[in-house]
Structures are given as structure tokens and as C-alpha cells.
Amino acid sequence: MKKAYRASLLRFDDAGRPLFDTDGLLVVAPDAQGRERVVDAGSHGAVQPRHPEVEPEHLPGRILAPGFVDMHIHFPQTDIIGAPADGLLPWLENYTFPAETRFAEAAHSAEVAEVFLDELLRHGVTTSLTFATSHPASVDALFSAARHRQMRLITGKVLQDRHSPDGVRDDTERSLADTEDLIRRWHGVDRLGYAITPRFAPTSTEAQLRGAGELAARYADTWIQSHVAENKDEVKWARELFPAARSYLGVYDDFGLMRERAVYAHCIHFDDDDRHLMRATRTAAAVSPTSNLFLGSGFFDFDGAQRVDYLHGLASDVGGGTSFSPFHTMLAAYYAGREGQTKPGLSLAPSRLWWLHTAGAAQALGLAGTIGNLQPGCEADFLVLDPAATPLLARKSANAASLEELLFALIVLGDDRVIERTVIARAG
């Protein structure tokens, strides 16, 4: 049965340009498998005559927008968000690894998975590429909770067989066998996808990285996720451990871990050879600006990414990141883009920031036309936004003279209060 929603409507064309109807109509209906998809979208005047049998839900003063896509987040770090630290490596040692040891327990994993997914949906995030821990129980818990909500979610067991403390360090052969078992059990079930997940090159032996690359070749429609070039000390460490590699990024390429659907968080300390390698392999960067600012890691070079034209999108990186909110992430990305002392500075247009967290992130994940947009054929994950959610935002939104001004008001002043409703493309 068709459903329709009438409000202002935001979506993007194939070139990433925003399309906005102040009086829009979004029509959704089940596909052959029963999954709700967008069947029509545009101005009310143009779309309504094509669907005269449908009485739309009228949402005056609201904006219909694509659900946000978070390209990099750690579900087991939900409880350590905001933990103080001197930098990345001390933060991992003092907070991250102790917290992650608890995810060997299925009950704890299940409890945190519920909290984590509730937070994503409360903040308007309808898809995330997510780190679990090195424990298969953490993957099972998160996939089970996401499947119950009918969410599109990608996650995987972390691979880390060295330079890691007891409780999170895994065994090389067992880790790869567990990964393959999890792929076979979960990948492609409903809206779930598996990501082969080396934590980062320094915490995996060559044997584990080689095995991960072999799995990535064997299961070519899975994702790959890891970290690279986040912190200068980490870069130095990786180069010492893998002296034959051209660069830290080159380590992953040497082991067959760069391809379409491969996503690397941070990508800050790059040269142009690294950028061209990202483009040549269709590998994507998950830009995590609140985490980079919080941990003092540096600033992603948006100018370099645009100049070389490699795939990239936005991510919260909770718990190094300081908020689940896409509005906070987009604002931090604007700050990072503007910084011009360590790299060329530029001002990212508000619509570009929004695209990088929706349709652009979907493109970077290899899911363009499936999520992150409200064009016909997309799964019907969308948000009902209230641009008058707070007094100051209401005043600023009312005075916006253009779409860019309206979107920027939401980015600068918005938070979870703007998310009036998060709609998931349900089946059945």
C-alpha cells in the first residue's frame, strides 16, 4: 500500500546538487520483497496527480530529508564517549581496550547494542558502518538488534592479533575462521552487511592482514574497514613495522585490502600518491572531524580530496568522536575544511556537507541509489525535521533567504531536537 508525506522535501541529483521543494510530496510503497521504497518525489503539484488515490500525511513547517549515513563509528565505545586523554594511543590504552574487553559477554554486548542503535535513530542516523570488537558475541549482538529494527547496518569482528592487551587480542587463525563464519551467517541477511575489520595495521600481523585480504577477495561484495594516517605517532609506528610499504596506506594495498567497498577512517596524513591510490582503487575515506579535533590528530584535507576526486564522506567516530549528532559532525567538518595553516583551507557549502553525510556517504559505501537519498528506487529511510525545534533555530530558519542559509542554520544550531521522526524502510 502506498503512503505519502507532504512537507518541504530535500534530496540530491546524481551530481550531488540539492533539490528542494518547499511544498513537496514523498510517495513510498513496498517493493516485490515488501521493503518500502521511494516511488515518487518532487513538488506536490507535480507528484500528487500521479497518485490521486493516496491521501498524504500533511506535515506543515517540517522538512523531509534522507536518513543520515555514518561511515565510521564504534558501537563498543558508546560508554567511553567524552573520556579525557592525552592523545590517540593513550586513549586506546586507558579507556578503549578496557571497555572493549567486556564485550566477550553476550549479555553486555546485547545491552550496549540496544543503547547504541537507539542513539543512532534518535539522532537521525539510519545506516552506519560500525566497528564491533574482537569478540564474535559483539557482532552477533549488534546484527541481531539491527535486524530486529529492520535497519541497514554494516559491521564486523575486529582483527587484532598483536600489540593489544589480553582480553581484546585475538588468535590469528581463529580470528580469520570466526570472520568467515560470521560472513556466512550474517552478510546479506535482510539489510545487514559484513565488514572485514582489521583494527589498524600495527595491531595485526602480516599473517592476519594476508588472511583478511584473502577473505576480501573471496567475498568480494563484503566491505572492508580500518583506520589509517590518523595520528603522526601512529604513522611513524606503522612505517617502522612495515618498512617495505610505500606508505602507511600502502600497507593495506600490499595485502589486498583496498578496493570498492573498502573504507578507511581519518586519512589525514596523506600525500598525493596516497590520494591517487585511493582514487585508483575506489577506496573511500571516512572523515571524522569531531574525533580528530578531540584527539588532536589533525585536519582532513578536503581540498586535496576534491582535487584528486577520491571517495569520502562523514563519520562521527564515537567514542573518539564527541557526538552521535550528524549536525555536530557537519559543523566540525566545516571547521576542519576552513583550517588553512596546515593545508589549503576552503569553505564547504552547507549542501555539500549534508550530501557528504547522506547521498555522498552512500556513494562512498557503494550504496548509491539504495540509501542516503529520496529519489525513486531508494529504500525509504527518511527523517521528519523540525526547523523550529528551538527558539533561536526557529528565528534563524524563518529568516533564511536561501536553501544554503536554511541548511547552515540547521548545521550550526541543530541537534537531536530537530529530529522529530526517524522512519526506517520496513518490510511486511
N, C-alpha and C positions, 0 to 999 in steps of 0.2 A: 504494500500500500504506500502510495506517495505521501510525503509530508512536505510542507513548505513553510518558510520563515521569512517574514518581511521586516526589514530593517536596513540601515546602511550596510553596505557589503564591500569587503576588501578581499581582493585576490590578486594574482600576478599572471602576466602573459608569459609566453615561452622565453622571452628575452629578459625576464626579471623585472619588467616595468610594472608598477602598481596600477590596478584597475579599481576604481572606486565609484560606487553608485550610492548617492545619498538616499534614494528610495529604491532599495534593491530587493530581489527575491531569490532565495535559495531553495531549490527543489531537490529532495533526496528520495531514493526508493531502493528496495532490495535488489541485488543482482541475482544471478542464477543460483548462487550458493546461499542467498539470504542475507548477504552483507550489505549494509546501507552504503550507497554511493551517491555522489552528486550526479544528477541527471540534467540539471539546467541551472544557470546562474546568470544574473545580469540585472538590468533595470526592471523594476516592477512592470512598467508599461510594455516592455518588450517580451518579458518572460510569461507573465500571467495569461495572456491569450493562448499560449501554447499548452496551458494546463488548466483549463476552465473548471475542471471537476474538483480541484483542490482548494480548500479554504485555508489560507495561510495563517499561522500564528503571528499576530502583529506585535512587534517589539519596538514601540516608538522610543526614540532617543538612544537606541542601542546600536552597536556595530557587530556584524557577523564577520568573523575572521578565522583563518586557518588555525588549527591547533599548533602550538609551538613544538619544535623538534630539538631536543637537547642531544648534541653529538658526543658528549663525554661527561659521565657522571659516575660516582662510586656509591652504590647503594649501601655497602657496609660502613661507609664513613658518615652516615646520617647523624650519628650521635657525637661526632667529633667536630662538627662544623663550628668555626669560631675558636678552635683551640690555639693558644698562643705558641709561637715557635720562632727560632732564630733563622729559619730557612727551610728549604725543602727536605734535605737529608735529616736534620734533627727532628723535623715534624714527623717524618715517617717513623723514625726510631722511637720517639717518645709517645706518640699518640696513635698513629695509623696501625702499625703492626700489633701493638697490644689489643686494640679494639678488634682487629680482624681475626685474632685467634679464637674469639668467642663464636665465630660462625661455623665452627665444626659441629656445633649443637644445632640440630634441626629446629628445635623449638625457638631458639633465639633468632635464627635466620628467618623463620616464618613471621615472628613478631615484628622485626625490623622491616621486612618486606611490605607488610601492611602499612606501616607508618610512611615508608618511602614512597609508595605508589599514591597514597592519599595526598602527600605533599606535592608530588608532581601534578596531579589532577587539580588540586586546589590552586596551583599557580598557572594552569592552562597548558601544561606540557602533556601532549598526547602520545608522543613517541620518544623513546630515549635509547641511545647506545650506551650500555651500562656495564661497568665492572662489577663482578661479584667478588669472591675471594678464592683462595686456592682450594677451598673445600667444596666438593660436589654438592653437599647439602645446601650451600648458599645459592647455587644455581637452580636446584630443584625448587627451593622455596620461592625464589623470585619469579621463575617461569610459572609456577602454579598460581601465584597471586595475580600475575598479569593476565593469565588465561581466564581466570575467574571474572576479571573486569572486562574481558574481551579487548584489551589494549594491544596495540602493536608495540613490541618491545624486543630488543636485541641484547643479549648478554652472553657471558661465558666464564668458565672457570679460569682463574688466574694461574699462569705458569711461572713459577719462581723456584728453581732448584739450587740456588746458591746465593750467598751474600744476603741471607734472610734469616731471621731468628726462628728458633723452634716454635712450632705452632702455626706458622704460615709457610715455611719452606716445604716443598714437596719433593717426591722422588721422580727422577727423570722418566723412567719407563712407565711408572704407574700414572704419572700426570698426563702423559700422551694417551694412554689407554682410557683413562677417565674422560678425557676430552672427546675422543672418538665415540665413546658410549653416550655421552651427553648429546653430541651432534645427532646421532642416530635416533635418540629418544625425543628430542625437542625441536630440532631445526625444521621449520616449515609446518609445524603444528599450529593450526589456526593462524594467528597473526604473529607468531613467535619466530625469531631468527637467532642463530648461534653465531657468536664471535669468538674466533681463536684468539687467545688473550695472553701473550707474554707481558708480564708487568712492565718491564723495560729491559733493554738488552743487558745491563750489568747484573741483573738478578736471574739470568738464565745462562746455562752452559751452552756451548756450541752444539752439543748433542740435543738439548731441548729445543733450541732455535731451529736446528735442522729438521727435527721431527715436526715442529709446528709448521714449517714450510711445506713439508710433505703432506700434512693434513690439509693445508690450504690449497694445494694442487689437486688433491683427491676430492675435496668437497668445494668445488670452485664457486658455488653460489652462497657459501658462508661469508661472514665478514671476518676481518682481522682488526684488532685494536691494540694499541700500545701507547707508550709515551716516547717523545724524542725531543732533544735540544731544548729542554725547559729551563735548565739552570747551568751556569758555567761550570760549577764543580762537577755536576753530573756529566756534562760533555767531556770534561777532562778525564774523568774516571772511565767513561766508555771508550775513549780513544786509547787509554792505557791497556784496557782489557782486550781490545780488538785492533791491534796496531796495523793489521793488513788492510783494514777497511779505509776507503777514501775519506769517509766522514762518519759521524755517529749515525746519520740517516743511512749511509751506505751499508752499515751492518745488517739492517733489515733486508735491504736489496740483495745482499750476498746470500741470504738464507731463503730467498723466495717469498718474502713477506711484504712485497709491495705489488699491488695490483688493484684493479677495480674492486670496490668494497673494502679496501684497507683504509683505516683511519688512524692517524697519529695525533695525539693531543700535544698542543703547545707550539712546536715548530718555530721557536723564537730565534735561536742562534743558528741561522741558516746563511749560506752563501747562494749565489745564483746557480751554481751546479746542483745544489740540493733542490732548489726550486724547480729547475728544469727536470730533475729526476722525478719529482712529484708529478709534474705535468705528463711526462712521458709514460708513466706507469698508471695514470688515472687514480693516484693515491690522494687522499683528502686530509686536510688539517682541521682539527677541532680546536678552534680558538677559544681560550678560557681566560678572559681578561680579569674577572674578579679574583681568581686564584693567582694569576700572575702578579697582580698588584699586591695581594695579601702576603704572598711568599717572597716578594721582591725579586721575581725571576727575570723580569724584563718586559718588553713590549713587542707584541706581534707586529710584523711589518706588513700592514695591509697594502701599502703602495707596491711593495715587491710582489705580493701575491697577485695583485691585479695586473701588474706589468707583465709577469710571466704567464698569468692566467691559469693558475692551478686551482683545484677544487678546495674550498674551505667554507666553513660555517661556524656557528656559535655554539658554545657549551658552557654549562655552569661549573663543572668540575667540583661539585660538592663532594667531600668536605674541605678540600683546599680552597675551593670557591666559597664565597661567603653568603650565597643566597640561592634558593631554588628559583627565584623570580626571573623570568626572561627580561622583564623591564630593567632590572638591575644589571643583567648581563649586557643588554644592548647599550645602556648608558656607559658602562665600563669600557665596552668596545669603542664607543665614541671617544672617550678619554685616551685610550691606547692609540687610536688612529691619529689623534691630534698631536701626540707627543712627537716632537721633531728634533730632539737633541741627540738621540742615539740612532735615528733612522729618519727617512723623509716623513714629514707629517702631512696628513690630509684630513679633510672633514668628510666623514661618511654621511651620506644623505640618510635621513630617517627611514625612508622607504627601503634603502639598501640594507640598513641594519635589520629591519623587520624581515626582509627577504632572506638574509643570512641565517635567521632563526626559524624560518618556515620552509618555503619552497627551495631556497638555496641549500639549506641543510639537507633536505630530502634529495636534491640532485647529488650532493656530495656523498650521500649514503647509497646511491644507485637506486633510489626510490622516487625519482621524479615522475609525476603523473599518478602516483599512488597515494602519497601523503603530502602534507605541507602546503596544500593549495585547495582552492574551491572551484576548480574547473571541472567540467563534466568528465566522469570516469574516476575521479579521486574518491578514496574512501572518505566517508562523511564524518571525519573528526574535525569539529569546529568549536569556536568559542562565541559566547554572547558577552560582549564587553560593554561596560557602563562608563562612558567618558565623563560622567558627572559623579563618580564614586566618592570623591572628596570635595570639599568646598573650593579649594584652590584649583584643583584639576577642572572642576566644573566651570569656573570662571575662565581659566586659560583655554579650555576646549571651545567654549562659546565664542571666544574672540579670535579663534584660529581662522586665518584668511585663506588657507590652502590645505591640501591634504598633508603636505610635508610638515606644516606647523601643527596640525592635529596629531599626527603620529609622534612628533617630537615631544609634544606636551605629555602624551601617554608614556613615552620612554622616560622622560625626566621625572615626572610626578607620579607615575603609576606604580602599583604593587598588586598584591593578591586581591585587594578590594575591587579592582577593576574587573576581575574575572567573575562575572555574575553566574555563568553556567559553562561547564565543560561537557561537550557532547561527544561520546565515543561511537564510532560506526559499529553498531551492534549487529549481530546476526540472529535470526529466529525470533 
